[in-house]
Amino acid sequence: MKQDIKELCKSLRLAYVADVYEQIPFETPEQFLYRLLKEEIRLREKARAIRLIKKAKFLDKKSLHDYEWTEQLRFPPHLTKEDLCSLQFIENRENVVLVGSPGTGKTHLATGLGRKACELGYEVRFYRVAHLVEELEQALRNNRLSAFRKRMEKVDLVILDEMGYLPFSKEGAELLFQIISEFYEQKSVIITSNLEFSQWNRIFTDSRLTAALVDRLIHHAHIISFHGESYRLSHALSKRN
């Protein structure tokens, strides 16, 4: 009988019912069916989140659950912590720019927001900006830029980490500008940077290119600044004491 149930579930594309139906507590047939179907949905969503997190290619397992919200964060007047964590900015196709000194928690927050987005069913991609530029330059050389754009079509949120740590070639800067321009009002972008916008000329040597890129990014953006000393430095110093 169990094998028959598995075959029927397979025909109905019920991935988990056959494995969990014996574990469902119930008092009435209606309650059993309701709880069984709810468990099928829960396990499907869990499996999907795992797949999305894997596809996002985060660098670590950091999340919002272990993020330390401190007074070092400066939110814009129209935005609260709760607003940010609701991820409404993704639905609105708005951007989030996290600016501040190295080691102050920007990447952790960006990763945590991205991981939560995956758990809610959004398609996310995480890139170190320098690695993305390398990928774009290679795609250009191999005539694969259209394939890269195709892969990004269904992505809801793109995280660009460490904007400003390394300068780009003229070609790399132009490719990055093109890609970010294509994201404009089509998907959300989270950017982390240790540079104020006025210093982005260090990355994009063309001042007109820099101005156009910043204009697109901040048009629908929530800019959060990070102040204070590095968490990593403080942690390292505390271990020595």
Secondary structure, DSSP 8 states (H G I E B T S, - for coil): -HHHHHHHHHHTT-SSHHHHGGG---SSHHHHHHHHHHHHHHHHHHHHHHHHHHHHT-SS---GGG----TTEE--TT--HHHHHHTHHHHTT-EEEEEESTTSSHHHHHHHHHHHHHHTT--EEEEEHHHHHHHHHHHHHTT-HHHHHHHHTT-SEEEEEEETSS---HHHHHHHHHHHHHHTTTSEEEEEESS-GGGGGGTSS-HHHHHHHHHHHHHTEEEEEE-SS-HHHHHHHHHH-
